[in-house]
């Protein structure tokens, strides 16, 4: 029995080594915050004619460029010449909802023979984030020819928490990279020029990319996409077909949180085969998260893909949302397309236009969005008169519906076309809509 238990424990430990550190939603953003150590009035370490802050800044920006080349969204914790507090830097990772924060530094010691590269992670980290630190270290040592000083943790004076403030203050995975010793002339010579710093930045990026499961040895195409859609086409017309076989589903649609017992299973089949959903990849498993509330940006993308609209056609269109942020840049063309087409109108407050992109969307808001999209697709306004006398008596919350601005047009359009039926005699326009509910609408419309 002991041998069996020991074998199982070893197997779990081995498998854990191969699980990527980050939970990644395919088709949506992958976000990293890079922290160039020191800056502004804090030069960091000095040695052999170099200031640490300058080396950190250059290496960080080369790292950023390499990550972005592979489709990663990257934010910096500070601007050039600034020196925010460690807590302010860590806060950036929280505000941007980053998968990880990587703080980039260079080392120094009174004895100028000290050399090598080391990477710190939190004393509270799991094995998976040790793997991140190890991947960054291994890539750096291999590419730069430095000496490995290992993956490390360091306790602060309390004996229970991290020594490094950037790690201690961060509410998500964080590592700190000490690239070389600038006090050692041989070590610092490896990053003495722009070419060396670029190589160092790329090495760190490659370690991060490995934890996303991205093969950085294959040069990306000039145009990165974070989602691969798969369409079933007819040989003669190239149009999307609804034909689905059990063999195809068994091979492709393997969501851990979806079974044939779910009421929305047949709708997922249809929408999945049209390439409208791919799901989330977490801990080596594909998840659909059908019961999660959809965000406004997710909803926009669902609808535009359903209509077959090419969002790139709207890249030159200009629209300014007061709350549009860099971490939504990945969806910018979708947002432009939806606004230009009148599918999504945003919210006016104090004469300013707001997107509210990462917030949940209510059933009423999504129904209105979907109706506008289908009206565009139909290119027909003849329905106006025919649905005016629709009977809403079957909805017990019809008075709530009538209070909303979309009642007279969008709601009636959906009901007239049998796209929306309500739930147990209720329309529930003010409740947040779930991903599975959107999937059903996409399947039947």
N, C-alpha and C positions, 0 to 999 in steps of 0.2 A: 504493500500500500504506500509506504514511504517513497519507494522508487517511482510509482505512478504519479504521486503528487509532485515530486521533484521534477519529473519529466514535463508535466503540464506547466509548472511554474517557469521552467526554462523556455518552453515553447512560447508562452505569453510574452516573456521578456524579449525573445528573438523577434517575434512578430511586431512588437511595439517599436522596434528599431526602424521598421520600414514604413511606419505610418507618418505621413507628412504632418508637420507641426500645425499647419493652418487649415481651418475649415473654409473651404472655398466654394462659393456659389458660381457655378459655371454660367457664363452669359452676363454675369454682373461683375462689379469691380473687385480687384484684388488690391489692397491698400497697405503701403509701407510708409512709416514716418522715419526719416533719417535725421539724426541729431549730430551736426558738426560741433565737436567739443570746443568749449571756451568761446572766444570771439569778443569783439569790441575792446573794452578796456582790460580784458583778461587774456593775455597772450598765451597762457598755458605754459608748458615747458619751453625752455630755450636751449639751443645747443648747435654748435658747428654752423652758426650763421642763420639758423632757421628758428622761426616762431611756430609753435605747435598749431596755433589757431589757423594759420595760413595753410599748412599742410592738411589739416582736418577739413577745411573748407573745400579745397581742390579735390581731395579724394572723395568726399561726400558727393560732390556734383558729378564726378565721373561715374560713381556708383548709381546715382539717380538716372543718368542718361542711359546706362546699360539696362537697368530695370525697366524703364519706360519703353525701350526698344522691344521688349518682350511682353508689352501690354500691361505692366504693373502701374497702378496709380501711385505716385510718390509725392509726399509733402515733406518739407524741411521744417525743423523745429524753430529755426531762426533765420533772419535775413543776414546778408553780409554786413559786418560791422556792428552787429547787435550782440548782446550778452544777457539774454533773459535768464531768470532763475531756473533752477533744475525742475522745480514743480511746474513752472510755466511751460517748459519744454515737454515735460511728460503729459501735460494737459492737452497738448496738440494731438497726441495719439488718441486720447479719449474723444476729443471734439471731431476728429476725422474718422472715428470708428475704425482705426487701423488694426490690421491683423497682428502687427509687430512693430516695435520701435528698435532701431539699431543706432547706437551711439558710437561715433567714430573718433578715436583718439590716437595719440602717439605717446610713447613712454619716455622716461628719462631716469637716470640714476647717477649718483656721485661717482661711481666707478664706471669709466667709459668703456669697459669691456663687456658690460651687460648687454645682451642682445636678444632678439627674437620677438615672436608674436604670441599674444595670449588673448583669449576671449572669455569674458565673464558673463555668467547668467545668474538668475536669482537663486538664493538659497532655498527658495520655496518652489523652484521650477520642477516640472515633471520631466520624465525621461525624454519626452518629445522635444522639449526646448533645449535640453542638453544636445540633442541631435542637430538642432539649428546651429548652435554655437560651434559644434564639432564640424559641420559642413563648411561654415564660414572659415574656420581655422584651417582645415585641410586644403581648401581651395587657395587660400592666401599663401600658405607655406609652399604649396606645390608651384604656384604661379610666380611667386616673388623670390623663391629660394632662401627664405628666412628660416630661422631655427624655431621649432615649435616649443612653446613654453606651456602648452596644454590648455584645456578647457577648465575654468576655475570658478569657484564661488568665493565670496569674501564677506564675513560677518562684520557688522558694525559694533560699536561699543556696547550696545544692549545685549549682544550675544545671541539675539533671536531674529534680527532683521538684517537687511543688506547694508553694506558699507557705502556702496555707490548710490548717491541720491537719485540719479536718473532712473535707476532700476527700482529703487525703494519707492519712489513716488509714482511709478507707472502702474496703472490698474490692469495692464495686459502684458503679454510676453515682451520682454526687453532683454537685449544683450549689449555689452560694451566691448568694442574691439580696440585693443592696443596694437597698432600696426607694427611699428618698429621703435627702437630706442634712438631718439634724435641726439642723445648724448654720445652715441657710438658712431664714429665717422663712417665705418663700413656699412652699418645698418642703414643709416639715413641716406647713404648714397643711392640706395635702391629707389628712393622716392624724391631724389634731389631735383629732378626735372619733370616737366609736364607728362612726358611719356611714361615715366615710372609711376606717377600718381594716377594716371589713367589706368595703368595695369593693376594697381592696387585697388582702385575703385571697382573695376570689373571683377576682380577676384572675390571681393565681398559680395557683390551682386550675384555672382554665380552660386555662392553658398545659399543665398536667400532663395534663388530660383529653384534650386534643388528641393527645397522644402515645399514649394508649390507644385512639385512634380513636373517642372518645365525643363526640357532638355536644351540647355543653353549652347550645346556643341553644334546644334543645327541652327544656322542663321535664319531668323524669321523673315517672312516676306515683307515687302515694303509697307504692307498694310496689315496691322495686327487686329485680329478680332478675338474676343474672349469667349465666343460662343460658336459652336459648329452646329448648324441646323441641317437636318436630313429630311429631304422631301421625297415622297413616292410619286413618280411621274408616269404619265402614259407615253408610250413610245411615239405615237403619232402627233400629239398636240403639245406635249411638254407641260400640260396643266397638272395641277395637284389633283390626285384622285383620293377618294375616301376608302379605297380598298385596303383592308388590313387582314393579315393572316396570323393565325396563332403562332406560326413558326417565327414570324418577324417580331411579334410582341415578346415572345419568350427570350429571344436573343438580345433585344434592344431595351425594352421597357422594364428594367429591373430595379424599381424603387423599393427600398427596404420598408418604407412606411405606407405601401399601397398593396392591397389584396383584392381578390375578386369579390370579396364580401362588401367592399365599400360601394355605396350607392353611385359614386361618381366614376367608378372604374371604366365603364364603356366610353365615357366622355373623355377621360384621360387618354385612352387608346387612340381615339380619333384625332385629338389635338396634338398628341405626341408625334404621331405619324406625319402630321403636316409640318413638323419642325417648329412648332410654336412654343414648346417648353422643353427644357433639358433637365432642370432641377438643380439640386445642391450636391456637392461632393464633400462629405465630411467623414474623417476617420476611416477612409477606405471604402465608404458606402455611398451609394446614390440615394438621395432623399428627395421627395416631392414637396414635403411640408404643406399638404393640401389644406390643413385646418388653420394655417397662419393667415393673419390679415395681410392683404395686398397693400403695397404702397402706391402712391400716385404715379411714380415713375415706372414701376413694374406694370401698372395698368395701361399706361400709355404705350409701352413696348408691346404688350400682349395685343392690343387693338391694332396698332400699325402693322405688325407682322401678319395679323389675321387678314388685313386688307391687301397685303402684298405691296405696301408702300415702301419705296426705297428712301430711307431717311437721309442718305447722302445727297439726294437731290435738293435738300433744303439747307445745306451747309452754309450757303451765302446769305441766307435770310437772317435778319437782325431782330432780336427781341431781348429786352432787358428785364430780368426778374430781380427784385430787391434782395431776395434770399438765395439766389443761385450761387453755389460754392464750387470750389475746385474739385471736391470729391464727387461732384455730379457731372464732371466734364465728359465722362465716358458716355453719357446719355444725351449730350447736348443736341445732336442732330435730331434725335427722336423728339425731344422737347420742342425744338424749332418747328418740326413738321406738324406736330399735334396742334401747336398754337396757330400756325399759318393756315391750317385746314379748318380751324374752328372747332376741333375735337376737344381740346382742352383750353379753357379760357383764363385760368389763374384766378387769383382773388385780389380785389382792389381794397387797400386799407390806407387811409390818409393819403390818397392820390398816388399811391405806389402799388406796383403789381408784384404779387407774391406767388411763388410756385408751390411751396409746401411739398416739395418732391418726395422727401423721405418719410412723410407722415402717412398714416393709414387713410384709405379712401372709403367713404360711406357707400352703401348700396345705391342710394339715390344719385350720388355724384358719378359713380361708375355707370349706372344705367343711362344717365344723360350723355356721358362720353361715348358709350357704345352706340346709342341711338344716333348721335351726330355722325359717327363714322359710317354707320349703315346707310344713313340718308345720302351721304356723299357717294357711297358705293352704288346705291340704287339710282342716283342721279334722276330722281323722280319726285315731284312735289304733289302728285295727283292724289296722294293718300289723305290730304288735309281734311276734306269734307267727309270722307268715308269713316274716319274714326272719331268724329266729334261726339257721337252719341254712345260711346262705349259705356257699358254698365260697370260701375265700380263697386256695386253693392256687395260683391263677394269679398271685398277687402275690408276687414274690420277697422283698419287704421287709415281709411281713405281720407279722413280729415287731415291727418299728418301729411299725406301726399299732396293735398291741395295747397298746402302752405308753401310748398317748394316752387321755385321759379321754373322748374322743368316739367311741371304737371301737364300743362296744356299741349305741349308738343312732344317732347322726348318720351315721357312715360307712356302716353297714349299710343305712340308709334310702336313701342316694344310690345305692348299688350295686344294691339291690333294684329301684329305679325306673329303672335304666339311665341315670342322670344322669352318673355318673362311671365311666370305664372303665379309668383308669390309663394309664401311658405305657410302652410296651415292657415290659410285665409288671411294672411298678413303680407304686406309689401315690405315693411320694415325699412323705409328709406334712410333712416338716420343711424342704422347699425352699420358697423364696418363690414365690408365685404371680404369673404375669404377667397383664397386662391382656387379652391375647388368650385366655388360658385361661378367664378370668372371662367374657369375651364368649361363648365357646362354651357355657359352662354356662347362661348366661342365655338363649341361643338355643334350647337343647334342652329346657329345663325348663318 
